[in-house]
Amino acid sequence: MPLAAGYMAAAIRENATLGDECQVEIENFPGSVTPLEMAIRLLEGGAPDVVGFSVLGWNVNQFSAVAETLKQANPRSLIIFGGNHVANQADRVFRNCPHVDVIVNGEGEFTIQEILDTVLDGGDYEKIADISFRSEDRHVVTTPPRPRIEDLDELPSPVLTGAIPLLDADGEFRYDVALMETNRGCPYHCSFCYWGGAVGQKVRAFSRDRLKAELVMLAQAKAETIVLCDANFGMLPQDMEFVESLIEVKEEYGYPLALETSWAKNKNAMFYKIVKLMRDAGLQSSFTLALQTLDANTLENMNRRNMKINQWKELAEWLNQEGLDAYAELIWGAPGETPETFLAGYDELSRYVSRIAAYPLLLLPNTDYTQRRDLYGFITVRGERDDFEYVLANKDVSLEENLRMQRFLFWARLLAENMVLRNVFPAVRAIGGVTQSELILSLAGFIEKQDDAGARLLVRSAESSTADPDSLSPALELCFSSLEFDELVARWRDEELLGMIPSKWRGVASEVVSFDLDTRPLPDPVRRGYPEAELQTMEGVGYWTAEREYRYDVPQLMRRLSASDDLGSVPSPGRTQLRLIFRDGFAELAGSTNHEETAHFIARTEMLREASFLSR
């Protein structure tokens, strides 16, 4: 959903002068589109007079190529770049993207109006605040910064004005999720983050009435998931008001079904109230423990203050007891962290939440890490298909150590973060004392020794993952869509996993693995061995249902483990028949790394027949 472009388009259309003088269109390109395809679409109706690009590290190279083509078609065309990756980076941007004319360094809604006024009047760019451009003698000129917009309601809404089209030709909501802002600004100043220049600033909020009106329009368009672009949601009274409005809209229209956001780093009483309210209303979400590291030295280098250990543990346990989906975030490659401290933190964290999003550190423009790169001894490489700086080494980590950890990150993200496997991690830790990282590396090592086509695909993806964020996509597609992955995991289970745990628990562990494989999201029932699955509609949402039988009541065992961190005595085997209920629509997400969305597609279960016990 092109939210940033929508703000710009709305600001232009609703301007008393520009609305009549300018014809504004939004071109929203998927990540897979080529510069050739973009250029053709932009030139089909004639070369535009002005083109603004919303730039981030993954699209700057493609947009630069398109800008060159546009200049060939219309040398007078004005090319504007804005966004986190180019703000305050004028020298480098103009050097690498010579066909760019103007860079917007801050919030763009009022700036774009002044740029277009200047184009129409033939005025001077030096009078416009917060931009960079080149003078007639090709010197870079950067004007003074513009104050942050205090009253956000002054900005025309891209949703309410219709600047962003919500429905496709078939009348369906046209995006995978709906993006919204409830506020702008972030009070923190983490070394790895920029957040649009809003770090270290007070939070400015949109009004409740405006936000509710936007929610109503999105609900009428049947947007299932709202994703907030806020830096820290859930710590202010206005956040509670937004959730109250969201629930009211859901009760009236049946949508939205889920809310995803960057939850506040340190949870206060307001967060707990919001979570309880969402739970009681049946509003889905993934709640985040955004710790980034558990190492005190690394935390200090990050300019960051986490919850104390006892606080995040208590929060994780509370979310678990409430039956709420939660995940944690860690960053590998930060100064101060070593492989040993990172894996120790990873495994400590996994005792409370197995879904850990473990990301490699990227050096982003305008961040403290980038500005102090010499102090931290960073050695980086630019991506092959993007312009991010990927860390190869720093003063605390050698290249060899980093490559070893990059291998772990790939498999940890594939298997745990994206929930290809889930229950096996806490189960095997409880019955065999095997840590989550040990289990992940065991399966990785097993797959690396296999010669199946699927194994080779996974290994190739892992080998290219250091500076290729897209390497996970084909691996996830295989893991979710193919029975070949089931066969690989079954062989690993039989040949390695069962030898890691006491013999009396092997039958239980085997069934937990089968249950994890059976209940992972379902892109295509036939390809995954569910030809008998039936598609049903429940409260307007499609679900696939199928039945499976297990020798142990795995859901009950996992509830017991969740409640007491102990499985107790070995249960007697029997026959437990379950109905598996998969939300339809995962085919479009099977290769996506959006694990917050993936979480909504894990099968839920219903008991069909209580366990009837077999003799041992």
N, C-alpha and C positions, 0 to 999 in steps of 0.2 A: 504494500500500500504506500503510495508516494506522498508521505505526510509532509516532508520538507518542501517538496515542489508544490504541494497543495497550499501551504501557507503563502508561498510566493505568488501563486496564481490568484488566490483570494485577495491578497493585498493589492494587486494590480487591478483586478476587476472591480473591486469596491471603491477604488480611488475615483474621486469626482471627475478628474481630468483624464487619467489614464484609461479608465473604463471605456470611454468613448474612442480614444485614440489608438488603443492597442487591442489586437486580437491574440488571446493567450490560449495555448494548448499545452497539455501535459503529455509527454511521451514517457511511458513507464516500461522499461526494458528488463526482462529477466536476466539473471546472472550468466546464463549460457549464450546470450546473443553475441554476435561478432560485431566488430566495428563496421564491416561491410553492410550487415543487415541494418545497423543503426543509421548509417549514412544514407542508405537507400530510402528508409522510411522518412527521415528528416527532409530529404530533398524531393520527395514525390510531389509535393504541392508547391515547389519552388523554394529557393534558398531563403531561410528566415533572416530577418533583419537583426534579431537579437536571440541568442541561445544561452540559457543559464544551465549549468550542470551542478548537480548535487554530488560532491566528490568525496569518496573515501578511498582507502588504500587499495581496495579490490577492483576499483573501476577507473582509477586515474589514468592508467596507460591507455585503456580503450577510449576513454573520453578525449584524451589528447590526440589520438589518431583521427577521431571523428572531427575534432576541431580543425585539423589540417585540411580535411576534405571540404568542410564548410567554407573555409577561407578561399579555397580554390574556386568553389561555385559562386561565392559572393565575397570578394575581398573587403567589402565595407561591413560585412556582418560582424556584430559585436559579440565576442565570446567571453562569458562570465563564468568563473569557477568560484564555488563556495563550499564550505564543509570542513569537518575536522582535519582532514589530511592536508589541506592547502592553506588554512588560515595561518597568518603570520609566517608564512614560508615563501614569501614572494621571490627571493633571489633564486631558490632552487626550482620553484614552479616555472618561472619564466625561462630559466635555462633549459629545463627538460621539456617544457610545453610551450614552445615559442609562439604558437598561434593564439594563446590566451591573451586577452586584452585587459581584463579587470579581475582582481581577486577580492572577494568579500571576506573580511577577517572576523566578523562577529555575527550577531543576529541580523538576518537579511531582509526582514519584511519592510522596514522603512527605508533601508539602504537601496533595495531594488527599485522602489518608487523614485528615489532621487536620481538614480542612474538613468532611468528611462526619461525622467523630466529633462535631464541633461542632454540625452540623445535627441529628444524632440526639439529642444531649444538651442542646441549647439553650444551649450555652456562649458564650464571648466570642471573637470573631475576633481581638482584640488579642493573644491568647496564641499565635497562629499566626505563625511567622516567614515572611518573604519574600512577603508579600501586600500588596495595597492594597484598601481598601474605603471606603465612606462611613459615617460615624457617624450617629446618629439626627438630629443637627442638620445633616446633609448635608456636613460637612467631610470632606475626603479624609484618610484615615489610612494611612500606609505603615509596616509593621512592619520590624524589623531584618532584614538578609539572613540566609539560612540557609547554613551552610557547605556547600561542594560535597561530594557523596557520594564518599567515598574508596574504599570497597569496592563496586564496581559489581555484583558478584555477589549483593549483598543484594537487588537489584531482580529481581522475578520476570520471566522471559523472556516477552515477548508471543507468541513463536513456540512455545516448549516448553509453555506453559500452555494453548495453544489460544485465547488471547484474540483473536488475529487469525485469522479463517478463511482458509485457504489455497486451498481448492478451490471451484469454482462448482458449479451444479446438475448439470453434465455431467461432473464429476470432473476438470476441467482447472484448472491454476493460474490464479487469477482476476485477477492483476495483470500489468501490462506488464513490470515488473521487481520483484525482491525487495529490500527495504531492510534493511540491518543496520547496527549500530554495533559496532566492535571496541574503540573507546575514546572518551573525551570529554576535551576540553581542547585548547588551542592555545597554543604558546609565543610566538607572534607577536602584534603589536598594530598591524595595518595600519589606516590611517586610514579606509578605506572599509568595514570589516568589523566585524561584531558577533559572529557565530557563537554565538548563544545565551548571550552573556555569558561564554563560556569563553575569551576572548582573554587573552593574557598569563598563562596558567595552566599548571601542569604537566599532563601527559597521564596520565589514569587509564584502566586497561584492564580489559576483561572477561577471564575466564580462558579458556585454550585449550580446556579440556574443554567448557565451556558453548558456546563459539562453534562447535566442531565438531558438537555435538549439534544446534544450530540449522541448520547447513549440511546435515546429514543429513535433517532434516525438510523443508527447502526442496528438496533434491534429490529426495526421494521424491515431492514435489508437482510435480516437473519444472519448476522455476523455471530459465529459461535464463540469465538475467543477474542477478548480484548487484551491487547498487549500495551502496557503503559511505557512510555519513553522517559519516565521520571528516574532520577538518580537514586532517590531514597524514599520509597513509598512505605507508609505504615507507621510513621512516627508523629504525625501532626493531627490535630482534630479535624482538619479539612479532609484528611484521608478517610477518616471514618464517615464523614458526610458523603464522600464519593461512593463508598461501598454501600451505604444505605440507599443512595439513589440507584445504584446498579441493581441492587436486589429488588427495589420497587419496579424498575423497568423489566427485569426478568419475570417477575410475578405477573405483570400485565401482558407482556408480549411473548413469553417463553424463551427469549434470548436476551443477552448472551448466556452461554453455559459456563464459561471459564474466564478467569482473570489471571494474567501473568504479568510480572513486573520485577524490577530490581528492588527487592525489599530492603528496608533500612538496615544498615550494617549492625547497629546496636539496638536490640529490641527492647522497647519499653512497654509500659502497661497498655498503651494505645494499640500496639501491635497485637497483643493477646486478645484484646476486645474485638479487633477487626477479624482476626482468624476465627474466633468463636462464632461471630456473626456470619461469616462466609460458610463455615461448616454447617451451621443450623439451616442455612438457606439452600444448601446443596450446590453451592457455587464452587467449582473446581479451581484449584491452583496448585502450583509447586512452590513450596516455601523454602527460601534460600538461607543457608548458613554461609555468608560470603566472607570466609575467614582468610583465604588466600595463602596463609602459611600458619603453622603452629610453632614456628621457631622465633624466639624472642629477638635475636639479633637481626634476622631478616625483617621482622615486623618493624623494627626501629628504622631500618634503611628505607622502608616503604612509606615513612611518615604516617603511620597508621596505628590505630589503637583498636584492637579486637575486644570482644567480650572476654572476660576471664574464663579460664577453662571450665570451672564448675558451672558458669552461666550457660555456655553453649551446650554443654552436656545435658544440663537440665532442660534446655529448650528442645533439644533433639528428642529427649525422652518424652517430653510433654506432647510434641507433635506426633510422635509414634503412638502414644497412648490414645490420642484423640483420633487416630486413624487417618491422619493427614499426610499427603505426599510431601516429602522434603528431600532436598539435595544440598550438597555442600560444594564450595568452590575452592580450588587451590591453584596457585600459579607456580610453575617450575621455571627456574632460571634467574630468579631474583637474587641480587647480591646478598651474601650471607648464608644462603641455602646451599647444602651439599646433598649428594644422593642419599646419604645416610639419614640426614635430618628430614628430608622430604618424605622418604618412604616410611620413616617412623611416624611422622605426622599423618601421612595417608592412612596407615593401618590403625592408628589411634582413632582417627576420625571415622573410619569404616566400622568401628565397633558400635557406632551410634547411627550412622546413615551410610548405606552401601553405594548409593548413587552419588558419586563424587565427580564433578566436572573439573578435570585437571588440565589446565591450559598451559601451553608454552608461552613464556614471556615474549611479547613483541615490543620493540622500542617505537613508541608512537610520537609523532611531532608534538612539540610544546610541553612534553612531560619532564618531570624532574630527572628521571633516569636518562633521558636523551640529552638534556642540557648538562648533565654531570657524567657523561659517558666515560670520559678519561679517568675520573676518580674511581669508577667501578670497573674499569678495564674491559669494557664490552668489545667483543669481536662479533660482527653481524654480517649477514648477507641479505640482499634484497630478494624477494620472491620471484619465481620464474614468471608467474602470471599476475602478480600484484606488485605493489610498491611498499609493502611492509618490510621492516627490518627484523629478521629472525635472528635470535641470539644463538651463536655457535659456542661461545665461551665467555667467561668473565673472570674477575680476579680470584674467585673462589672455586670455579669449576673449569676443568680442562675440556678440550674438544672431545676426547675419548669418553669422559664421564657424561658429557651432555648427549652424545649420540646414544649411549647406553640408556639414558633416561628418556630420550625421545622415543626409543623403541617401547619402553614401558608405557609412556603417555598414549601412544597409538592404541595399544591393546587395552589399556584401562578405559580410554574414552569409548572404544568400540564396544567392549563387553559390559562395563559397569555404568558409565555415564549415560549411554544410550539404551540401557536396560535390555540388551540382548539376553543377559543372564541377570538374575536378581536374588532369588532365595538361596541359591547354592552357596553364596558367599557367607552369610551369617550361619547357615546350617553346618557347613564344613568347619568353620571356625569353632563352633560350639562342640562338635563331636570329635574333631581331630586336632584342634589347636593350630590349624593352618590359617595364616593371615590372608587377607584379601589380595595383597600384592603377590604373595607366593602362589596363590591359586591362579591369578591372571598370568603370571610368567610361566607357570606350568603348562597351561593351555596354549600359550603363545609358542613355547618351545616345541610342543608336540606338533602343532600345525606347521611350523617351519620345517619339520622333518618329513612331512608328507608330500606326495607327488600328485595329489588330486588337482584337477583344474581349479576347483574352488580354493584349495589351500594355496596354490600358486598365486591366485588373484589377491588373496589376503596378504601374502608375504610381499608381493610387489607394492601393494598399497602402503604397508608398513615401512618399506624401504624408502619410499618417496615422501614420507610424511613430515620430514624435518622442516621443509620450507614450502609445503604444498597443503594448504588447508582443505583442498578438495579431495585429498586422498581417502578420507573416511567414507565419502559418498558411495563409491562402488562396493566397498567392503560392507557397509550397512545394507545396501540393496541385496547382496548375497545372503547375509545373515538373516534378514527378515523374510526373504522371498523363496529361498531354495531349501529343499530337503537335503541337499548335499551338505549344508552346514550341520544339520541334525546328525548326519552320519559321522561327520568329523568329531563332533562333541561326544557322541556315543562311544566312539572308539577311544577317545581320550579318557572318558569316564572309566571304561573297562580296563584299559591298559595302564593308566597312571593314577587317576583320582582315587579309585577304590583302594589302592595300595597305600594311600597316605592316611587312612583312617582305620580305627579298630574294626575287626571283621564283623562284630555284632551289629554295627551301624551301616554296613555297606548296602543292605537292601533299602534302607531309608534314604541314604544319599543318592542312590540310583534313581529312585522315584522323584526326588526333589529336582534332579537334573531334567528328567523327562517332563515334569510339570512346568519348569521354567521354559523349556523349548516349546511345549504345547501352548503356553499362554502368552508368549511374546506377540506383539501386534501382528495383525493378519492382513497383508496387502492383497493376496489372491488365494481364496480358499482351496481351489483345485491344485495349484502349484505347491501348496503347503500340506497336501494330503488330507484335506477336508472336503471331499466332493459331496458329502452328504449335508454340508452346512446349509442352513436355511436363513434367508434374509428376512428380518422382521422389523417393523417400525414401532418404536416406543417413544411416546411423547414427541413425535415428529422427527426423531433421529433413527437412522438405520443401524441395525445390529445383526451380525452373523452369530448364529447359535449352533453349537455342536456338542456332542457328548463324548466323554472319555472316562476310562476306568483306571483306577490306581490301586496298588496294593497297600497303600497307607493314605490316611487322610492328611494330605500335605498342607492344605490351608489351616487345619486345626493345629498341626505341629508348628507351623510358622507363627500362629497367634500365641501359642504357648511360649515359644522362644522369644518373641517380641515382649511378652509380659514379664518374663523372669530371667532372660538371658541364659536359659538352661532348658534342654529338651527332656530332662528327667530320665526315666528308664526307657529302655528300648520298647516301642509298642509292638504288639502282635500284628503280623500281616493280615490283611483281609481284602475285601473288595469294596472300594468306595467309588461310586459313580457320580460324576460331576457334570453339570451343564456349563460349558464355557461360553461366555457372551462377549463378543468382540465388536467394538464400535466400527462401523463401516467408514470407508474413506481414507484408509491409511496408504493406499496404493500411491497417492500423490506425495506422500511423506517418507516413503521407504528409504530413500537415499538422503534424507535431510538430517542434519545434525541438530535440529531443534528438539532437544530432548524434553523440553517443557511440554511441547505438543505431543511427542511420542508417549509421554506418561498417560495421556488420556485414552490411549488405544490398547493398553495392557488389558487382557481379558479379565473380567470379573467372573466369579464362579457361584453356582448355586448347587446345593446338595440335592441329588436325585434319589440316592439310596444310601442309608447309613452303612457304615462298615460292617460287613459280616466276616467274622474272623476265620482264618484258615489255621489248620494245625501246622506247627513248625516242622 
